[in-house]
Amino acid sequence: MSWSVADAVDYKGSPADRTKTGGWIPALLILVIEVCERLSTLGIGVNLVTYLSGTMHLPSAESANVVSDFMGTSFLLCLLGGFPADSYLGRYLTVAIFSVVQAFGTGMLTVVTQLPQLRPPPCGSSSAASECQGANGFQIRLLYLSLYLIALGTGGLKSSVSGFGTGQFDDKDEKEKSQMAYFFNRFFFFISTGSLLAVTVLVYIQDEVGRSWSYGICCISMLVAVVLSLSGTRRYRYKKSSGSPVVHILQVLVAAFMKRQLKYPANHPAFLFEDFPGACRIQHTDQFRFLDKAAIGEEFHGETSAMNTWRLCSVTRVEEVKMMIQLLPVWATTIMFWTIYAQMITFSVEQATTMDRSIGSFKIPAGSLNVFVVSAILITLAIYDRAIMPAMKKWKGRQGFTNLQRIGLGLTLSIMAMASAALTEALGGSGSRQGCCSRRRGAAHQRLHTLIPQFFLVGSGEALIYTGQLDFFITRSPKGMKTMSTGLFLTTLSLGFFLSSFIVSLVKSVTGGKRGQGWLVDDINHGRLDYFYGLLAALSALNLAAFLYCATWIKPENAGDGLEMASATKSSSAEDKR
């Protein structure tokens, strides 16, 4: 009937009435939930390195790794969080449950940062005034427990919130389909709002009022998210699950492995098993032919084999797996960008703590430098939307750069960012080798504006690479695996942070020497951050070359490809990443 939505139900399990469910009211509730999540996660992660090094007295490199591992785990769990949402809980329960988990984690972090017994004494309070007592094992474990509860909540919530929001619109109805495009724009705007509040207001409260006050606000914001998610229960549309794409992929891989000894029949595509209706089928391709054995029946056909999906899979299922495999080269070569991004919330923030950050009587919090990243994203996307896209439409007849071109430009900007960071360090700060006291004076008198170019370049690169990745992974993935492909895209952020931790540990080990001195030391004024940034610029250049080589393997987009995401990607960055 015209009033019902074909593939959605209401909270009672009946066909969803489009006049009583879905639309902008429940979608706005979901948008505010995302604001709360962004405010909480970014408000904690963006300035966490100063707490670890300044209050918990952890070494500089270890503090950076803790932040990288925390953010990396948050994004890695986005991929894993999609599994219960697709298979068991559904997106509604997944959002509600993991909002509670994140609220509990932020509440625990508030207590950990408030009680003096759960952090080491300030430097100079002991008899040995020149020494700083580091945090003990119990204090560190309790801090880690609260952080990784937050990461668990973030991963589960972020894996479902955007899909749950778009699920409030029917893509088979022209009016609601156009509203869905506006939802992506609103999604980006609300995400940016949460991000700006986090890197300005919350960071200021952390530095000037107290950590526990700021983290308490994060906890309250997540409790608000819980209330909002429950308040829309009667108005939500709930999508019917088609099963977990992870299981479908495993079935193809297992079936192909178990029948690896089978020989291909003559004209084997004609004998491959297929049970999808004609309109939903994906045509057979010759790529990765070893997977075709998953669609070969034990006797080239037979009902017994067809009953067991772990022994016999349809051609469409096999081709879906092939399409996902084709995403992997681009997936692998975009990880390095997020390794560069990790430096903006770790070492670059630590750099800022050693600089003159005063504007008159006001002192800018070091963590608030990330406002330049967010500002660069907004400016870049505005220029792209208002100038580049119309010009490309007239010149080339397409809506802006292709997704691969945007990714390539983003990688190029990340190289420029690290080159700028290395130059800044070489001209002053930790790169000036004139003696201990001279280095400290040089760093202290170095103005904060010298760091702005690297933050701005990374922000502009993020705007391009994030939207390019999102477009690429959604438009190039099978229809039934678009949620999973989004999760796969978010793992590039996760692995970028983990790779940052690995590189930091490796550089510290290799350059440390017998006296424990090297490029990355506890006091960055005695290190060589310029060498470290130069190394990252070189690695990024090699990665760009690998990306360009892999991009030649990718078949050109068909006419109209990417139009599904045109509205989404032209204004959708900090979001699922943040």
N, C-alpha and C positions, 0 to 999 in steps of 0.2 A: 504494500500500500504506500501511497505517496508520503504519508506522515512518518513512516518508519525508515530507519537506517539499516541497510541490508546486512552489514557485517559488524553491527554493534548491538549491545543489550544495555538495559538499565540496571540499577542496583538490585532489582528483583529477579533478573535473568530473563525478562521479557524483551521483545524487540524494542529498541530505543525509539521513543517518540521524539522527532526532531523539533517539535514545538515546545517540549518540556525538558529536554536534555541537550547538552553540548552547547556550542556557540561561545560567545565572548565572556559570559559571566564565569563559568567554570574555568575557561582558559586564562582569565585574569587571575583567578585564585592560584593557578599553577605557576603563572609568571611571578607572582609575589613569593611563592615558595622558593623559586630559583634565586630571587634577590636575597632571601634569608640565607640560603646555602652559600652564595657567593660572598656575602658579608662575613659569614662565619669562617669559611675555609681560607679565603684570601686574607682576611683580617688577622688570622693566626700565622699563616705561612709567610707573608711578605716581610714581616719584621721579626720573625722567630730567631734568625741568626744572631741578632744583637742580644737577645735574652740568653741564648746558649753560651755565647762568649763572654758577655758582660756580667751576667748574674750566676750562671751555672759554672763559669770559669772553664769551659771546654776549649781546647785548642782551636785555632782559626779554621784549619782544614777539616777537623772533625765536626765543627759546628755547621760548616757548609754542607758536609755530607749528610748530616742528620736532616737538614731542611730538604735536600735533594731527594733523600730516601722517603721522607714523609710525603712530599708532593708526588713523587713517582708512584708510590703505593696507592695513593688516592686515585690516580688515573688508571693504573693497572686493574684495580678493582672495578672500574667501569665496565670492562669487558666481562669479568666474572659475574658482576651484578646483574647483567642481562640474562643470565641463565635461569635463576629462579623466577625472574619476571616473565620470561617466555614459557617456561615449563610448568611452574607450580603456582606462584603467588599472583601473577598478573601485575600490571604496572601500578594500580591503585594501592594495593597492599604493600608493594615494594617501596613506593614513595613514603607511605605512612610509617612502616617499620623502620626503615633506615633513617628517617628524620628523627625518630626517637633515639636511635643509636647515636647519631651525631650530637643531639642535644645532651645525652648522657656524657659523651666524651668531652664536650666543651664545658659542661658543668664540673667534671672532674679536673680539667685543666685549670679552671678558675680557682678551685680549692688548692691545687698543687702550687700555683703561683702566689697564693695569698698567705699560706702558713709558713712562718719562718723555719719551722722544723723540716720542711720539705725542700729547702735550698741551702747551699753552703753560706757561711758568714761572709760579709763583704770583705774585700781586700783591705788589709791594714788593721782589721779588728783583733787579730791574734797578736801574740807576743812578738812573732817575727813579722814586723809591719810591712816588710818588703815582699812577703810571699802571699800568694792567693791560694786558699784551700779549695780544691776542686770538689765537685759534687760526688757523693758516695754512691755505691751501687744501688742502694734502695731508692734514693732520690731520682737517679737516672731511670731506673726501671719503671717507677710510678709515672714519670713524665712521658716515657715512651708508650706506656699503656694508654694514657689519655690521648696522645697524638694518633695512635693507630686505631683507636676506637673512632676518632673523628675521620680518619682516612677510610675506614670501613663504611661509615655512614655516608660520606661523600660519594664513594664508588657506587654503592647501591642506589642512592638517590639520583645521581647524575645519569646513570645508565637508563633511567626510565622517565625522567621528568619531561624531556623534550618530546619524546614519543607520546607520552600521555597527553601533553598539550595539543599536539597536532591531531591526536585521536578524537578531539572534541569537534572536529570538522569533517564533513563527508566529502571526500575528493571526487565522488561521482555526481555531486550537485555543483553546478557552475558557480552559484553564489557563494556557497561555503568553501569551494576550492579557492576562490579569490581571497576570501577571508583568511585562509590558511597561509597564503603568501604574506599577508600583513602580520600574521602571528610571528613569523620568523623575524621580521623587522622589530616587532615589539619585544621579542625574546632577546635580541641583541641589545636593545635600549635598556631593558631592565637589568640585564647582566652588567652592562657598563655602569649603570647607576650603583649597583652593589659593589662593583670593583672600585669606583671612585670614592665611595664612602669608606671602603676598607683601607685604601692607601692614603687617605687624608685624615678623616675624623678618628678612626680607630687607632691608627698609628700615632696620631697626636696624643690621644688619651693614654696609650701605652707608655709613651715617653714622658709625658708631663703630669699625668694623674696617677696611673698605676696599671700594671698588667692585668691584675685581677678584675678591675673595673671594665676594661676593654673586653676581656674574655667573658665576663658576665653578660655583657651586651650580646656577644655572640651566642651564648647559651639561650638568652631570652629570645633572640631572633629565631633560633631553631624550634623553640617551644611554640612560637607563633606559627611556624611552618607546619607543625603537627596539627594545631587547631584548625588552620586553614585547609589542610588536606582532608580532614574529617568533616569540615563544615559543608563541603560540596558533594558529599556522598550521593545525595538524591539527584543532583543535577549532572553528574558525570555520565559520559558514555564509556562503556567498557568494551574494548575490542576482543573478539573471539581469538583465542590462541590457535596457531597452526602448527605448534610444536617447536621445539628448540632447533635452530639452525646448526648448533654445535653437534647435536645428535645426528642430524642429516649428513653432515660432513663426515663424522666418524663412521657412519654406516657405509658410505661410499668407499672410504679408505679401507675399512675392514673387509668388505666384500671383494674389492679389487685384490687385496693381499691374499685372501683365502683362495681365490681362483687364479692366482698368478701363473699356474702351470697350464691353464686352459689355452688352447690355440684359437686364434681368431677364425671364425667361419668365413668362407668366401663371401665377398660382398657383405662384410660383417655389419655395416650400419643398418641394413635391412632386417637383420636378425636380432638387433638389440631390443631389449624389453622397454616398453613405454606404456604407462597407464594414465598420464596426464591428458586432460581434454585438449583438443586441437588449439584452442585460443591461448592456452596457458603453456604450451610446449616451447622448449628451447631447442633449436635445430642442432643436430650433431656437428661437431667440429673435429678436425684431425689433431689438434693440439693435445699433448699429454695422453697419448693413446693407451698407456698402461692403465688408466682409470676406466677405459671402456669395458674392461673385463668385469667390472662390477655390474654391468647391464647384460652380461651374457648368461643365459639360463644354463643349467647343468646339461640340458639336452637342446640348447638354443631356444627353448620355450618350456613351459610347464607350470601348472598351477601350484604345485608343491613348493617350488622355489620362490614363486612370486609371493607366497604368504609370509615369508621370512625376509624382512627388509634388511637384515644384516647379512643376507646371502645374495640377494638380488635387488638392484636399485634401478630406477627408471633412467632413461637417457637424460631427461630434464634435471634430475638430481645430480647426475654425473657432470653435466654441463655447468650447473651452479657451482660445483666445487672447482671446475676449471676456471671459471670467471674469478673466483676468489683467489686462486693461485696467481692469476695475472696481476693482481693488485700488489703482490709482495715486493717486487723490485722497487716500486715507488715508495711503498711503506718503509722499506729498509733505509732508503737514501734520504728520508725526511726526518729521521731520528736526530741527526746531528744538530738541526736547527734548535731543537728544544734543549740540547746540551748547552748551546750558547745562551738560550733564554735563562737557564738555571743560574748563570753567572750574575744576572741582573738582580736576583733576590738573595744572593749569597755574598760573593767577594765584592761586587760593586757597591752593595749596601755597607759592607765593612769599610771600603774605601771612603765612603761618604762620612763615616764616623770620625775619620782623622782630619777632615777638611773644615774650613771656615764655612759654616752653614747659616751665618747670620744675615738677616735683612733688616737693618735697623736694630730694634730691640727684640725682634722675633727670630727664633732659631728654628730652621726647618728640620723636622725629624728625618733621620737618614732613610728610614723605610719609605717615606713619602716620595722619594725620587721616582718610584714606580708610577707616579701620576704622569710622568712624561711618556711612559710606555702606553698607557691608556689614551693619553691625548694624541699620541702619534697614530694610534689605531683609528680614532675618530676622524682625524684630519685626512689620513690616507684614504679611508673609505669614502669620505665626502668628496674628495678630489676624483677618486675612481668613479663614483656614482654620477657626479655632475659634469665632469669634463672628459675623462678617458672613455667611458662607455659610449656617450653620444658620438665622440670623434671616431671611435672604432666602428660604430654602426654605420657612419657615413663612408668611412674609408674601406673597411673590409666587409661590411654587411653582416657583422656578428656582434653579439653583446659583450664587448670588452675582450680581454685576453682569455685564451683558453686556460683550463685549470692547470695544465702542465706548465704553461708560461708563467702563471702567477706563482707556482711553486718555485720555479727556477729563479724568478726575481726575488722572492723571499730569501732563498738560500744565498743569493748574491749580496743582499743587504746585510745578512748575518756576518759574512766575511768582512764587509766594510766596518761593521760594528766592532768586531774584535780587533781590526787594524787600528781603529780610532782609540779603543781602550788601551792597546799596547803603546801607542804614541803618547797618550796622556800620561801613562805611567813612566815612560822613558824620559819625558820632559820634566817630571816632578813627582814627588811621592816616593813610593817604594823603589822606583827605578833610579833614583839619584844616589849614586854611590860616593858620597863625600864624607862619610863618617856618621856615626849614630846620631849625634845631636843635630847635625845639619839635615839629615834625612827627616827627622821629626819636625824641625822647623819648616822645611820645605813642604811637607805634607800638610802641616797645620795652616800654612798661609796660602795653600792652593785653594782657589775658589771653587765652589760647588758647580758652577756653570761649565767647567771643563768636562764633567761627566755627562752632561746633557746629550751630546751627539751620540754616544753609544746607546743610551736608553732610547733615543728617538729612532735611531736606525733599526734597533731590535723591534720596536713597536710597529714601525712601518712594514718591516719584514713579516711580522706576525700577522698583520692585517691581510697581507697577500697570501702567505703560505697557508694560513688557517682556512681561509675561504677556498683557496685552491684545493687543499686536501679534502675538505668537506664535500665540495662539488665532485671531485674525482672519485672518492670512495662511494658516494651515494649513486651517481649516475652510471658508474661502471660495475656496480654490484647487482646480483639477481634481486628481483622484486621481493622474494621471501627472506632475503638476508640483509636488507638495508639497515636494520637495527644493529645487527652484528657487525656490519662493515663500519658503522659509526663508532662502535666500540673498538674495532681494530684500529681505526684512525686515532682514537684517544690513547691507545697504547703507545703511539709514537711519542706522545708527551711523557708518558711514564718511563719508557726506556731511555728517553733523552735525559731525564733526571738521574736515572740509575747509571747511565754512561758517564755523566758528569762526576758522580761519586767515584766511579772506577778510575777515571782519568786523574782526578785529584789525588786519590790514594797512590796511584802508580807514580805520578810526578813527584809526590812528596817522598816516596820510597827511593826513587832513582836519584833525585837531586839532593837528598838530605845530607849525604856524606857522613863521616865519622862523628862530627860534632853536632849533628842534627840540624845543620843549617842548609838552606836550599832555596828553591823558588817560592815554596809555600811554607811559611813558618808561623809560629803562634802570633807574633807581632808582624803584621803585614808591612810595617815600615822597614823591617829588616829583610824582607823577601824580595823576590823578583817577579812581581805580577806581570811586568811587561813581557818577560820571556814566556810566561804561562799563557797570556792572551795571544802572543805571537804564535805559539804552538797550536792553539785552538783555531786561529785564522788559517794556518796551513792545513790542518786537518779538514776544515770546512771547505777549503778550495779543492782538496782531493775528493771530498764527498760530492761537491758540485759536478766535478768531472764524471764521477760514477753515475750521478743522476741523469746527466745529459746523455750518457751512453745508454742507460736503461730506457730513457724516454723514446729512443729510436725504435724500441721494440713495440711500443704501444701503438695500436692501430688508431688512425685519425678518428675523431668523433664524427658521428653521422650528423647530418643536418638536423638541427633541433636539439641535439644532445646538450645537456646542461641547462636547458630552458626551465626544466623542473625546479632547478635550484637557483635560477637567476635572481629571484627576489630574496632568497634566503642568503646566498653567499655574498651579495654585494654589500650586506650590512650585518654580517654575523661572525664576529671573531671571538672575543675573549670568553666567551661563553663556556662551551663545554670544556674547554681547556682549563678555565680558571676554576 
